[in-house]
Amino acid sequence: MESLIGLLVAVPLLGAALLLCGGRRLDGIGHVLGTVLSFASFGIGLALFADMLGKDPEQRGLHTTVLSWIPVEGFQADVGFQLDQLSMTFVLLITGVGSLIHMYSMGYMEHDERRRRFFGFLNLFLAAMLLLVIADNYLLLYVGWEGVGLASYLLIGFWQHKPSAATAAKKAFIVNRVGDVGLSVAIMLMFTTFGSFAFGPVLGAAGETSEGKLTAIGLMLLLAACGKSAQVPLQSWLGDAMEGPTPVSALIHAATMVTAGVYLIVRSGAIFNGAPDAQTAVVVVGAVTLLFGAIVGCAKDDIKKSLAGSTMSQIGYMVLAAGLGPIGYVFAIMHLVTHGFFKAGLFLGAGSVMHGMNDEVDMRKYGALRKHMPVTFWTFGLGYLAIIGMFPLSGFFSKDGIIEAAFAKGGTQGLILGAVTLLGAAITAFYMTRMMLMTFFGEKRWQPDAEGNEPHPHESPKSMTVPMILLAFGSVFAGGFFAVGDRFLKWLEPVTSHEHGDPAYGAGVISGAALACMAIGVVGAWLMYGRRTVPVVAPRGSLLTRAARRDLLQDDFNHVVLVKPGEYLTRGLVFLDHSVVDGVVNTTAATVGGLSSRARRMQNGFARSYAVSMFGGAAVLIAATLLMRAV
């Protein structure tokens, strides 16, 4: 079975090569080819999964080395793949949800003249993401990490004729490069510390390494995770990335790419376990981002940007859980998987609404769509119930696990983290209920577009609704399936390990508190948006609302703290270059040139002038000689 591991990456990579290099002759079948190869990769994953289930938990890991990449003295880099329970979970999520999004894209991108290229980029993304999660060393993981960044840049800016899309793609690329510096530095530190960057030697020796070195490596890994997973302070790119086609938002910014940071932290658990300060930094970043994204999601009228704030918040839950150590690793990954189902379904549902509303994204111009789009309404509604944590849907089990793990941390820290997770649950219920009410309930608020065309809402084709229905099933049943009998915990424990915390409150009390917070958020949203007529034009709002509409001033902060100082630094360097560096060179050249010009005048070609010069020189030498003798 080891020989099949490489095919996981090779199949979608072949699709990307064919679709991007095959030319227009593949325009008619490119979307079909890309989708078939994505499902083929999913089939390979299922075959490997079935083989893995037939083995004892401790014997389920597979490892294969394809080739020796960089063999030099003192430095060995291999292209090797590792498939264990953790990476298998990601393989099934990436290929399964990714294949459904490919199917959805066949209908959504039907009229796009560059559809073949779009599917080529999707296949390229799958290949890079799969390489990231099955690599057996950090250097090869870095290759997949950068490949994901490239593919996301190409997909976010796919509609490059729109200046906003091109700008968003560049912003995502640049912000992610900041995080990527952290990963590259971490890999260098690993090699100087452990003499290797393979998972086995690095993670195996982490327990015998000084805390200071592990802290430095852990903080650099956290910086990398912040970039890919849109965590504070590198979160500013995610909202703008909604300029890409909706399937891109579902694939990259809901189910796969933004979870890469969570994978990196959990995979590197041995490093963080030996570095309490780095672990605390992970928890703080997750807690802050959890509330940051939730608050932003409450104020957005753009349905996709509201979901982007939600994604930021839910990834914050996962990062917080990963920062709790062995208490939270399993729950972080469990929420990652359930989130992949319901958030992908929500994004595809948003795309279905846009498809029926002439690409309108403003929820204030929706209303009463449940009558016209019943399949979209029910699938979106199930995703909504899952994300707010309604029992017994998926989000209830995975999010409750994180809340319980937060309280199990113990002491003041556990109390604060538990309170943050409960507050996040209430805000999540508020903004998602707001979205449901503004989109599917109330009176219709449709308006003609700039060309005078009034929307005529209609249900999407089956190529779009079938993936939404399948994702809705996952949103409903996945969490309960994982939780019953601790299936998911037992599945991951051999890789991630697990410690049962001892919360100050019983699990029933915490679940009751979570459901109560959810109810408060739902009722609050209904009082504000269900009982009242939603105005087409948003009111001015409070100071917090206005700040949240501008992403809590994140771009203003970046402009003041990073952009402006960068501009001043650039101007200073240009002045230094022109006035000092070039000044010294130019002054030296001018001096030599001036002296040369003056010296050249002495060479006038007249013999009498040369004779006088020789006579003067001889006289000077004689005078100097006599003077020296006299002294």
C-alpha positions as CSV (number, residue, x, y, z in Angstrom):
1,M,0.0,0.0,0.0
2,E,3.0,2.3,0.5
3,S,3.2,2.7,-3.3
4,L,-0.2,4.3,-3.4
5,I,0.8,7.1,-1.1
6,G,2.7,9.0,-3.8
7,L,-0.3,8.7,-6.1
8,L,-2.4,10.8,-3.7
9,V,-0.2,13.8,-4.8
10,A,0.6,12.6,-8.3
11,V,-3.0,12.3,-9.6
12,P,-4.1,15.9,-9.0
13,L,-0.7,17.1,-10.0
14,L,-1.1,15.3,-13.3
15,G,-4.5,17.0,-13.7
16,A,-3.0,20.4,-13.0
17,A,-0.2,19.8,-15.6
18,L,-2.7,18.6,-18.3
19,L,-5.2,21.4,-17.7
20,L,-2.7,24.3,-17.4
21,C,-0.4,23.1,-20.3
22,G,-2.9,21.3,-22.6
23,G,-4.2,24.4,-24.2
24,R,-7.7,25.2,-25.5
25,R,-8.1,21.7,-26.9
26,L,-9.1,20.7,-23.4
27,D,-11.6,23.5,-22.8
28,G,-14.6,21.2,-23.5
29,I,-13.6,18.5,-21.0
30,G,-11.2,20.2,-18.6
31,H,-13.8,20.6,-15.9
32,V,-14.7,16.9,-16.1
33,L,-11.1,15.8,-16.2
34,G,-10.2,17.9,-13.1
35,T,-13.2,16.5,-11.2
36,V,-12.6,12.9,-12.1
37,L,-8.9,13.1,-11.0
38,S,-10.0,14.7,-7.8
39,F,-12.4,11.9,-7.1
40,A,-9.7,9.4,-8.1
41,S,-7.4,10.8,-5.4
42,F,-10.3,10.5,-2.9
43,G,-10.7,6.8,-4.0
44,I,-7.0,6.2,-3.4
45,G,-7.4,7.8,0.1
46,L,-10.3,5.5,0.9
47,A,-8.3,2.5,-0.2
48,L,-5.5,3.5,2.1
49,F,-7.9,4.2,4.9
50,A,-9.5,0.8,4.6
51,D,-6.1,-0.9,4.7
52,M,-5.2,1.2,7.8
53,L,-8.4,0.2,9.6
54,G,-7.4,-3.5,9.2
55,K,-4.3,-3.0,11.3
56,D,-3.7,-2.5,15.0
57,P,-3.7,1.1,16.1
58,E,0.1,1.1,16.8
59,Q,0.9,-0.4,13.4
60,R,-1.2,1.9,11.2
61,G,1.5,4.2,10.1
62,L,2.9,3.9,6.6
63,H,6.1,5.4,5.4
64,T,7.8,5.5,2.0
65,T,10.8,7.3,0.6
66,V,10.5,8.1,-3.1
67,L,14.0,9.5,-3.7
68,S,16.9,11.2,-2.1
69,W,16.4,14.9,-2.9
70,I,19.6,16.6,-1.7
71,P,22.2,14.1,-0.6
72,V,25.4,15.9,0.4
73,E,27.9,15.5,3.3
74,G,26.2,16.4,6.6
75,F,22.9,17.2,4.9
76,Q,20.3,14.7,3.7
77,A,16.9,15.7,2.3
78,D,14.5,13.0,1.1
79,V,11.2,13.1,-0.7
80,G,9.4,10.8,1.8
81,F,5.8,10.4,2.6
82,Q,4.3,9.5,6.0
83,L,0.7,8.4,6.4
84,D,-0.6,8.0,9.9
85,Q,-4.0,8.6,11.6
86,L,-3.5,12.4,11.7
87,S,-2.4,12.8,8.0
88,M,-5.1,10.3,6.9
89,T,-7.8,12.5,8.5
90,F,-6.6,15.4,6.5
91,V,-6.3,13.3,3.3
92,L,-9.9,12.3,3.5
93,L,-11.1,15.8,4.3
94,I,-9.0,17.4,1.6
95,T,-9.9,15.0,-1.2
96,G,-13.5,14.3,-0.1
97,V,-14.6,17.9,0.4
98,G,-12.4,19.0,-2.4
99,S,-14.1,16.6,-4.8
100,L,-17.5,17.8,-3.8
101,I,-16.4,21.4,-4.4
102,H,-15.0,20.4,-7.8
103,M,-18.5,19.0,-8.7
104,Y,-20.1,22.2,-7.5
105,S,-17.8,24.2,-9.6
106,M,-18.9,22.5,-12.7
107,G,-22.2,24.3,-12.4
108,Y,-21.0,27.4,-10.7
109,M,-18.3,28.2,-13.3
110,E,-20.3,26.9,-16.3
111,H,-20.3,30.1,-18.2
112,D,-16.7,31.2,-17.4
113,E,-14.5,31.1,-20.5
114,R,-11.5,30.3,-18.4
115,R,-13.1,27.3,-16.6
116,R,-10.4,24.8,-17.7
117,R,-7.7,27.0,-16.1
118,F,-9.8,27.3,-12.9
119,F,-10.0,23.5,-12.5
120,G,-6.2,23.3,-13.2
121,F,-5.6,25.7,-10.3
122,L,-8.0,23.6,-8.1
123,N,-6.1,20.4,-8.9
124,L,-2.8,22.2,-8.2
125,F,-4.1,23.3,-4.8
126,L,-5.2,19.7,-3.9
127,A,-1.8,18.4,-4.9
128,A,0.1,21.0,-2.8
129,M,-2.2,20.5,0.2
130,L,-1.8,16.8,0.1
131,L,1.9,17.1,-0.1
132,L,1.8,19.3,2.9
133,V,0.0,16.8,5.1
134,I,1.7,13.6,4.0
135,A,5.3,14.9,4.0
136,D,7.5,13.1,6.5
137,N,9.8,16.0,7.1
138,Y,9.5,19.8,7.6
139,L,11.5,20.7,4.4
140,L,9.1,18.8,2.1
141,L,6.2,20.1,4.2
142,Y,7.5,23.6,3.3
143,V,7.4,22.8,-0.4
144,G,3.7,21.9,0.0
145,W,3.2,25.0,2.2
146,E,4.5,27.3,-0.5
147,G,2.6,25.4,-3.2
148,V,-0.6,26.1,-1.3
149,G,0.3,29.7,-1.1
150,L,0.9,29.9,-4.8
151,A,-2.4,28.1,-5.7
152,S,-4.4,30.3,-3.3
153,Y,-2.9,33.4,-5.0
154,L,-3.9,32.1,-8.4
155,L,-7.4,31.2,-7.2
156,I,-8.2,34.3,-5.2
157,G,-7.1,36.5,-8.1
158,F,-8.7,34.3,-10.8
159,W,-11.1,37.1,-11.9
160,Q,-8.1,39.3,-12.4
161,H,-10.1,41.7,-14.5
162,K,-11.5,43.0,-11.2
163,P,-8.9,45.3,-9.5
164,S,-10.3,44.2,-6.1
165,A,-9.6,40.6,-6.8
166,A,-6.1,41.3,-8.0
167,T,-5.4,43.4,-5.0
168,A,-6.8,40.7,-2.6
169,A,-4.6,38.1,-4.2
170,K,-1.5,40.2,-3.7
171,K,-2.5,41.0,-0.1
172,A,-3.0,37.3,0.7
173,F,0.3,36.4,-0.9
174,I,2.3,39.1,0.9
175,V,0.8,38.5,4.3
176,N,1.4,34.7,4.0
177,R,5.0,35.4,3.0
178,V,5.4,37.0,6.5
179,G,4.3,33.8,8.1
180,D,6.4,31.7,5.7
181,V,9.5,33.4,7.0
182,G,8.6,31.9,10.4
183,L,8.4,28.4,9.0
184,S,11.7,28.8,7.2
185,V,13.5,30.1,10.3
186,A,12.0,27.3,12.4
187,I,13.3,24.7,9.9
188,M,16.8,26.3,10.1
189,L,16.6,26.2,13.9
190,M,15.6,22.5,13.8
191,F,18.5,21.6,11.6
192,T,21.1,23.4,13.8
193,T,19.5,22.0,17.0
194,F,18.7,18.4,15.9
195,G,20.8,17.9,12.8
196,S,17.7,16.9,10.9
197,F,14.3,18.2,9.9
198,A,12.5,14.8,9.6
199,F,9.6,14.4,11.9
200,G,11.0,11.3,13.7
201,P,14.4,12.7,14.8
202,V,13.1,16.2,15.5
203,L,10.0,15.3,17.5
204,G,11.7,12.3,19.2
205,A,14.5,14.5,20.5
206,A,12.3,17.4,21.5
207,G,12.0,16.2,25.1
208,E,15.7,16.3,25.6
209,T,16.2,19.8,24.2
210,S,16.5,23.0,26.2
211,E,13.3,24.9,26.7
212,G,14.7,28.1,25.2
213,K,15.4,26.5,21.8
214,L,12.0,24.8,21.8
215,T,10.4,28.1,22.6
216,A,12.2,29.8,19.7
217,I,11.2,27.0,17.3
218,G,7.6,27.0,18.6
219,L,7.1,30.8,18.2
220,M,8.4,30.6,14.6
221,L,6.0,27.8,13.9
222,L,3.2,29.8,15.5
223,L,4.0,32.7,13.2
224,A,3.7,30.4,10.2
225,A,0.4,29.1,11.5
226,C,-0.9,32.6,11.9
227,G,-0.2,33.4,8.3
228,K,-1.9,30.4,6.8
229,S,-4.7,30.1,9.3
230,A,-5.5,33.9,9.3
231,Q,-4.9,34.3,13.0
232,V,-4.1,37.6,14.7
233,P,-1.9,39.5,13.8
234,L,-1.8,38.0,10.2
235,Q,-5.5,37.8,9.7
236,S,-6.1,40.8,7.4
237,W,-6.0,38.8,4.2
238,L,-8.9,36.5,4.8
239,G,-11.9,38.9,4.3
240,D,-10.5,40.4,1.1
241,A,-9.9,36.9,-0.2
242,M,-13.6,36.5,-0.7
243,E,-13.1,38.4,-4.0
244,G,-12.3,35.0,-5.5
245,P,-15.0,32.7,-6.9
246,T,-17.2,31.1,-4.2
247,P,-15.9,27.5,-4.6
248,V,-12.4,29.0,-3.8
249,S,-13.8,30.4,-0.6
250,A,-15.3,27.0,0.3
251,L,-12.2,25.0,-0.6
252,I,-9.4,27.2,0.6
253,H,-10.9,29.4,3.2
254,A,-13.2,27.0,4.9
255,A,-12.2,23.4,4.7
256,T,-8.5,23.1,3.9
257,M,-5.9,25.8,3.5
258,V,-6.8,27.8,6.6
259,T,-6.5,24.6,8.6
260,A,-2.9,24.0,7.6
261,G,-1.7,26.1,10.6
262,V,-3.7,23.9,13.0
263,Y,-2.1,20.8,11.4
264,L,1.4,22.3,11.8
265,I,0.8,23.0,15.5
266,V,-0.7,19.6,16.3
267,R,2.0,17.7,14.2
268,S,4.6,19.6,16.2
269,G,3.0,18.9,19.5
270,A,6.2,17.5,21.0
271,I,7.9,20.8,20.5
272,F,5.1,22.9,22.0
273,N,4.7,20.4,24.9
274,G,8.3,21.2,25.9
275,A,7.9,25.0,25.5
276,P,5.2,26.3,27.9
277,D,5.7,29.9,26.8
278,A,5.2,29.1,23.2
279,Q,2.1,27.0,24.1
280,T,0.7,29.9,26.0
281,A,1.3,32.2,23.0
282,V,-0.7,29.7,20.9
283,V,-3.6,29.8,23.4
284,V,-3.6,33.6,23.5
285,V,-3.6,33.9,19.7
286,G,-6.5,31.5,19.4
287,A,-8.6,33.2,22.1
288,V,-8.0,36.7,20.6
289,T,-8.8,35.6,17.1
290,L,-11.9,33.6,18.3
291,L,-13.5,36.9,19.5
292,F,-12.0,39.1,16.8
293,G,-13.5,37.1,13.9
294,A,-16.8,36.7,15.7
295,I,-17.2,40.4,16.3
296,V,-16.3,41.1,12.6
297,G,-18.8,38.6,11.4
298,C,-21.6,40.3,13.3
299,A,-21.2,43.6,11.4
300,K,-20.7,42.4,7.8
301,D,-23.6,42.7,5.3
302,D,-21.6,40.9,2.6
303,I,-22.6,37.2,3.1
304,K,-19.2,35.8,2.2
305,K,-17.3,38.3,4.3
306,S,-19.5,37.5,7.3
307,L,-18.7,33.8,6.7
308,A,-15.0,34.8,6.4
309,G,-15.2,36.3,9.9
310,S,-16.8,33.1,11.1
311,T,-14.0,31.1,9.6
312,M,-11.4,33.2,11.4
313,S,-13.3,32.7,14.7
314,Q,-13.7,28.9,14.3
315,I,-10.1,28.5,13.4
316,G,-9.4,30.4,16.6
317,Y,-11.3,27.7,18.5
318,M,-9.0,25.1,16.9
319,V,-5.8,27.0,17.6
320,L,-6.9,27.6,21.2
321,A,-7.5,23.9,21.6
322,A,-4.2,23.0,20.0
323,G,-2.5,25.3,22.5
324,L,-3.9,23.4,25.4
325,G,-1.6,20.5,24.6
326,P,-2.7,16.8,24.9
327,I,-5.9,17.9,26.5
328,G,-7.0,19.6,23.4
329,Y,-5.3,18.1,20.3
330,V,-8.0,15.6,19.5
331,F,-10.8,18.2,19.9
332,A,-8.9,20.7,17.7
333,I,-8.8,18.2,14.9
334,M,-12.3,17.0,15.5
335,H,-13.6,20.5,15.2
336,L,-11.5,21.0,12.1
337,V,-13.2,18.1,10.4
338,T,-16.7,19.0,11.4
339,H,-16.0,22.6,10.5
340,G,-14.9,21.4,7.0
341,F,-18.4,19.9,6.5
342,F,-20.6,22.7,7.7
343,K,-18.5,25.7,6.7
344,A,-17.9,24.3,3.2
345,G,-21.7,23.7,3.0
346,L,-22.4,27.3,4.2
347,F,-20.0,28.8,1.6
348,L,-21.5,26.7,-1.2
349,G,-25.0,27.7,0.0
350,A,-23.9,31.4,-0.1
351,G,-22.7,30.7,-3.7
352,S,-26.1,29.2,-4.5
353,V,-27.9,32.3,-3.2
354,M,-25.6,34.5,-5.2
355,H,-26.2,32.3,-8.3
356,G,-29.9,32.9,-8.0
357,M,-29.6,36.6,-7.1
358,N,-27.4,37.9,-10.0
359,D,-24.3,37.6,-7.9
360,E,-25.6,40.0,-5.3
361,V,-23.7,39.6,-2.0
362,D,-25.5,42.2,0.2
363,M,-27.8,40.3,2.6
364,R,-29.8,43.5,3.1
365,K,-31.0,42.9,-0.5
366,Y,-32.1,39.4,0.1
367,G,-35.1,38.3,2.2
368,A,-37.7,35.5,1.9
369,L,-35.5,33.3,-0.3
370,R,-36.6,30.1,1.5
371,K,-39.7,30.0,-0.7
372,H,-37.6,30.2,-3.9
373,M,-34.6,28.1,-3.0
374,P,-35.8,25.3,-0.8
375,V,-32.8,23.0,-1.2
376,T,-30.4,25.8,-0.5
377,F,-32.5,26.9,2.5
378,W,-32.5,23.5,4.1
379,T,-28.9,22.6,3.5
380,F,-27.7,26.1,4.6
381,G,-30.0,25.8,7.6
382,L,-28.5,22.5,8.7
383,G,-25.0,24.0,8.4
384,Y,-26.2,27.0,10.4
385,L,-27.5,24.7,13.2
386,A,-24.3,22.7,13.2
387,I,-22.0,25.8,13.5
388,I,-24.0,27.3,16.4
389,G,-23.7,24.1,18.3
390,M,-27.3,22.8,18.3
391,F,-27.7,19.3,19.8
392,P,-27.2,16.8,18.3
393,L,-25.5,18.2,15.2
394,S,-21.8,18.0,14.5
395,G,-20.8,21.4,15.9
396,F,-22.3,20.6,19.3
397,F,-19.9,17.7,19.9
398,S,-16.7,19.2,18.6
399,K,-17.1,22.7,20.0
400,D,-18.3,21.4,23.4
401,G,-15.1,19.3,23.5
402,I,-13.0,22.5,23.1
403,I,-15.0,24.3,25.7
404,E,-14.6,21.4,28.2
405,A,-10.9,21.2,27.4
406,A,-10.6,25.0,28.1
407,F,-12.2,24.7,31.5
408,A,-10.1,21.6,32.2
409,K,-6.9,23.7,31.9
410,G,-7.7,24.6,35.5
411,G,-7.1,27.7,37.7
412,T,-7.7,31.2,36.5
413,Q,-6.4,30.5,33.1
414,G,-9.0,27.7,32.6
415,L,-11.7,29.9,33.9
416,I,-10.8,32.8,31.5
417,L,-10.4,30.5,28.5
418,G,-13.7,28.7,29.2
419,A,-15.5,32.1,29.5
420,V,-13.9,33.2,26.2
421,T,-15.1,30.0,24.4
422,L,-18.7,30.4,25.8
423,L,-18.8,34.1,24.8
424,G,-17.6,33.0,21.3
425,A,-20.5,30.5,21.2
426,A,-23.0,33.2,22.0
427,I,-21.6,35.6,19.3
428,T,-21.5,32.8,16.8
429,A,-25.2,32.1,17.3
430,F,-25.9,35.8,17.0
431,Y,-24.2,36.4,13.6
432,M,-25.3,33.2,12.1
433,T,-28.9,33.7,13.1
434,R,-28.7,37.2,11.7
435,M,-27.4,35.7,8.4
436,M,-30.3,33.2,8.3
437,L,-33.0,35.9,9.1
438,M,-31.6,38.4,6.6
439,T,-31.2,35.9,3.8
440,F,-34.2,33.5,4.0
441,F,-36.8,35.2,6.1
442,G,-38.7,38.4,6.3
443,E,-40.0,40.4,3.3
444,K,-38.2,40.4,0.0
445,R,-35.8,43.4,-0.4
446,W,-34.6,42.7,-3.9
447,Q,-33.6,45.7,-6.0
448,P,-32.8,46.1,-9.7
449,D,-29.1,46.1,-10.5
450,A,-27.2,49.0,-12.1
451,E,-28.5,47.9,-15.5
452,G,-32.1,47.7,-14.3
453,N,-32.4,43.9,-14.1
454,E,-34.3,42.7,-11.1
455,P,-33.2,39.3,-9.6
456,H,-35.4,36.3,-10.2
457,P,-34.4,33.9,-7.4
458,H,-34.3,30.2,-8.4
459,E,-32.8,27.0,-7.2
460,S,-29.4,26.0,-8.4
461,P,-28.8,23.0,-10.7
462,K,-28.1,19.6,-9.3
463,S,-24.4,19.8,-9.9
464,M,-24.5,22.5,-7.2
465,T,-27.2,21.2,-4.9
466,V,-26.0,17.5,-4.6
467,P,-22.6,18.5,-3.0
468,M,-24.6,20.8,-0.7
469,I,-26.8,17.9,0.4
470,L,-23.9,15.6,1.0
471,L,-22.1,18.2,3.1
472,A,-25.3,18.8,5.0
473,F,-25.3,15.1,6.0
474,G,-21.8,15.5,7.3
475,S,-22.9,18.6,9.2
476,V,-25.6,16.6,10.9
477,F,-24.1,13.2,11.6
478,A,-20.3,13.5,11.6
479,G,-19.9,14.9,15.2
480,G,-22.1,12.3,16.8
481,F,-20.4,9.5,14.9
482,F,-17.0,10.7,16.1
483,A,-18.1,11.2,19.7
484,V,-20.0,8.0,20.3
485,G,-17.6,5.5,22.0
486,D,-14.8,8.1,21.7
487,R,-14.2,6.9,18.1
488,F,-12.3,10.0,17.1
489,L,-10.3,10.1,20.3
490,K,-9.2,6.5,19.9
491,W,-8.4,7.0,16.3
492,L,-6.0,9.9,16.9
493,E,-4.6,9.1,20.3
494,P,-1.7,6.9,19.0
495,V,-0.4,9.9,17.1
496,T,-1.4,13.0,19.1
497,S,-1.8,11.4,22.6
498,H,-4.5,12.6,24.9
499,E,-4.9,13.6,28.5
500,H,-8.3,13.6,30.2
501,G,-8.6,16.9,31.9
502,D,-10.4,17.4,35.2
503,P,-12.7,20.4,34.8
504,A,-14.1,22.2,37.8
505,Y,-17.6,21.7,36.4
506,G,-19.2,18.6,35.1
507,A,-19.6,17.9,31.3
508,G,-23.3,18.3,31.7
509,V,-23.0,21.7,33.3
510,I,-20.6,22.9,30.6
511,S,-22.9,21.6,27.8
512,G,-25.9,23.3,29.4
513,A,-23.9,26.6,29.6
514,A,-22.9,26.3,26.0
515,L,-26.5,25.7,24.9
516,A,-27.7,28.6,27.1
517,C,-25.1,30.9,25.4
518,M,-26.3,29.7,22.0
519,A,-29.9,30.4,22.9
520,I,-29.0,33.9,24.1
521,G,-27.3,34.6,20.7
522,V,-30.2,33.3,18.8
523,V,-32.8,35.3,20.7
524,G,-30.7,38.5,20.5
525,A,-30.5,38.2,16.7
526,W,-34.2,37.5,16.4
527,L,-35.0,40.6,18.5
528,M,-32.9,42.7,16.3
529,Y,-33.5,41.2,12.8
530,G,-36.6,38.9,13.1
531,R,-39.1,41.2,14.8
532,R,-38.1,44.3,12.8
533,T,-38.0,45.2,9.2
534,V,-34.4,45.0,7.9
535,P,-33.5,48.3,6.2
536,V,-31.9,48.0,2.7
537,V,-29.4,50.6,3.7
538,A,-27.5,49.8,6.9
539,P,-27.9,52.3,9.7
540,R,-24.9,54.2,11.0
541,G,-24.6,51.9,14.0
542,S,-22.5,52.2,17.2
543,L,-18.8,52.9,17.4
544,L,-18.1,49.2,17.8
545,T,-20.3,48.3,14.8
546,R,-18.6,50.9,12.6
547,A,-15.2,49.6,13.7
548,A,-16.3,46.0,13.0
549,R,-17.5,46.9,9.5
550,R,-13.9,48.0,8.9
551,D,-12.5,44.7,10.4
552,L,-11.8,46.3,13.8
553,L,-9.5,48.8,12.0
554,Q,-7.0,46.0,11.1
555,D,-6.0,47.6,7.9
556,D,-5.7,51.0,9.5
557,F,-3.5,49.5,12.2
558,N,-1.3,47.7,9.5
559,H,-1.1,51.0,7.6
560,V,0.1,53.0,10.6
561,V,2.3,50.3,12.2
562,L,3.7,48.6,9.1
563,V,3.1,50.4,5.8
564,K,3.9,54.0,6.9
565,P,7.1,53.0,8.7
566,G,8.0,50.9,5.7
567,E,7.6,53.9,3.4
568,Y,9.7,56.1,5.7
569,L,12.3,53.4,5.9
570,T,12.4,53.0,2.1
571,R,12.7,56.8,1.6
572,G,15.5,56.9,4.2
573,L,17.3,54.1,2.4
574,V,16.9,55.8,-1.0
575,F,18.3,59.0,0.5
576,L,21.1,57.1,2.1
577,D,21.9,55.4,-1.2
578,H,21.8,58.5,-3.3
579,S,23.5,60.9,-0.8
580,V,26.0,58.7,1.0
581,V,26.7,55.6,-1.0
582,D,26.4,57.2,-4.4
583,G,27.7,60.4,-3.0
584,V,31.0,58.9,-1.9
585,V,31.4,57.1,-5.2
586,N,30.5,60.2,-7.3
587,T,32.7,62.5,-5.2
588,T,35.7,60.2,-5.6
589,A,35.1,59.9,-9.3
590,A,34.8,63.7,-9.6
591,T,37.9,64.3,-7.6
592,V,40.0,61.9,-9.7
593,G,38.5,63.3,-12.9
594,G,39.3,66.9,-11.8
595,L,42.9,66.0,-10.8
596,S,43.4,64.1,-14.0
597,S,42.1,67.1,-16.1
598,R,44.5,69.4,-14.2
599,A,47.4,67.0,-14.5
600,R,46.7,66.6,-18.2
601,R,47.3,70.3,-18.8
602,M,50.9,69.8,-17.9
603,Q,51.4,67.5,-20.9
604,N,51.3,70.3,-23.5
605,G,53.8,68.9,-26.0
606,F,56.3,71.8,-25.7
607,A,59.9,70.7,-25.1
608,R,60.9,73.9,-23.3
609,S,58.1,73.3,-20.8
610,Y,59.3,69.8,-20.1
611,A,62.9,71.2,-19.7
612,V,61.8,73.8,-17.2
613,S,59.9,71.1,-15.3
614,M,62.9,68.8,-15.3
615,F,65.1,71.7,-14.2
616,G,62.7,72.6,-11.4
617,G,62.5,69.1,-10.2
618,A,66.3,68.7,-10.1
619,A,66.5,72.0,-8.2
620,V,64.0,70.7,-5.6
621,L,65.9,67.5,-5.2
622,I,69.3,69.3,-4.8
623,A,67.8,71.7,-2.3
624,A,66.3,68.9,-0.3
625,T,69.6,67.0,-0.2
626,L,71.5,70.0,1.0
627,L,68.9,70.7,3.7
628,M,69.1,67.1,5.0
629,R,72.9,67.2,5.2
630,A,72.8,70.5,7.1
631,V,70.3,69.0,9.6
